[in-house]
Structure formats: C-alpha cells, structure tokens
C-alpha cells in the first residue's frame, strides 16, 4: 500500500520541471495581539552587503495511509522515511530601493541518515536524493520577512524529486518570521493570516508568533501554526479525478532569527491529515493520509 500512497502524494505535489513552490493568493494580514514590554522597536531584516552563506536543512517525514476501494476492501500502511540533510549555498543577488531582497540558492550536497529500517524505502530515497543535488531555488524577501515568488528548479528530476524540492522551498518560507509594521518588545505576540497554494492545494493558515527575547541583532521567536483546506479538485481528467475532501494541519517552531543574515537557527514539528477521493472510471478509492514532519535549519561555515 505504501507505494500507492506515495505515488498519490507525489502526483499531488509535483508537475513540471521548474515549478512555483508556493504562491500567495491573498496578501498576509498581520494583527498585533500584545506589543510587549518597553523598550520597543520596529523589527526588520537588513540584507544589504551580505556575503554568500551556507545552511544545513534537515527534514524527516512519516506517512500513515489508509484506504477503502470500490468493493470496500481496506488497507493500511505506515512509511517511515529517513532523515535527509541538504547543504545549500545562499546569496543575496540584489536589494531594491524598498529593501526587498532577491535571493538565490543551490543545493550543494544531500545526505541520508541511517534512521530507517525499510530497505525498499531506502532504495527509493537513494535515487531521489542523488537527483536533488544541484537543484536551485530563488525567492524575494521584504524587510518585514514576507517571502514570495518562490521557485524551485530541477529540469531533469522525477515527479517525486520535484515534490521533495517543493517541501524544501516551503520550509525556507515557513522558517522566515514575518514581523509586524509597528514597534514591539520582548513578550510581544502577533498573528499572521494567509491564504496560499502549496503543491496544488489551497490552504488557509494562521501563524501566532511570540517574541521571547530580543537583542540588537537577533530575535528569539516561538511560533504556533494552524492550517486547513476545504474540499477542492486537485486533478480532473477525462477518465480520472482526484479530489481533496478535507485537510488540516498544525505545527510548532522555535527560531533564532538574525536581522542581518539569511539563515535562521530553527526547529519545527508538524502534523497534517488529508482525505482524498480518487475516481478512475468505475473505480473509487477513498484515502486518508496522515503525515508527521520534523525539520531543522542552521547556518554552517562557508
């Protein structure tokens, strides 16, 4: 069952050789819940005059899938993927008059840890990981931390590899804290609401941030994220359709965010559940997919 589940996930997550990893449908709205204690200051990123940086991004995924088909046969499978470590080089290509930076990144190396026991999954991941090396990303980032125009490019990669690239690009976006456009101090909290498309699914997301500590160069922030997606068609073909009937997700993160650098030190843990209905001719497959994801990001020496 796990191969069918993974194929379904890949088909939802990837199409094309150079793809937009995520696109914002509505500009994020920011609401300050508590301005925090004095002294307060306006927090923003200043990425002018930066030298290239390097980062290590680790990602681990666990998938639990259940399905029921037309004749009421049922199945269940859990797939535990190994931790994948990406080493990437990042560079600010330009900074506009308004402080918006254009950033590019290239994956220099990818390594797989020995923390999975299923040899079939390991062989599949080995092939995908080798194809990820040399893949490129680009995005734009405002002084407040909003990331947009994210693209991931791997022209010769398979659909499964492009799905993983999309996950990496979205992790970069998710580990950038969006600061409010007003002065805040330690203890402040604020909420960012957004609507965006990720891997073909339209999501509504609310992120609640808390400023735990603040210096002149670094903010220490905790985040709680909740998201949901309504019923929507993912793929419509003459003899086959795939529909997302519902989806929910949540995540928590701890971040140390530098104001004059691209790479935060961050750890996060998230879970999601998606219900899908696949119809192919007279066959119907109802599937429920639960995922757990663990990520970490840190700067490494050049």
Secondary structure as UniProt FT lines:
FT   HELIX           2..13
FT   STRAND          18..34
FT   TURN            48..49
FT   STRAND          53..69
FT   TURN            70..71
FT   STRAND          74..80
FT   STRAND          84..95
FT   TURN            97..98
FT   STRAND          101..112
FT   HELIX           119..132
FT   TURN            133..134
FT   STRAND          136..141
FT   TURN            143..144
FT   STRAND          147..153
FT   TURN            155..156
FT   HELIX           159..174
FT   TURN            186..187
FT   STRAND          189..198
FT   TURN            199..200
FT   STRAND          201..214
FT   STRAND          218..229
FT   STRAND          232..237
FT   TURN            238..239
FT   STRAND          240..258
FT   TURN            259..260
FT   STRAND          265..280
FT   TURN            281..282
FT   STRAND          283..300
//
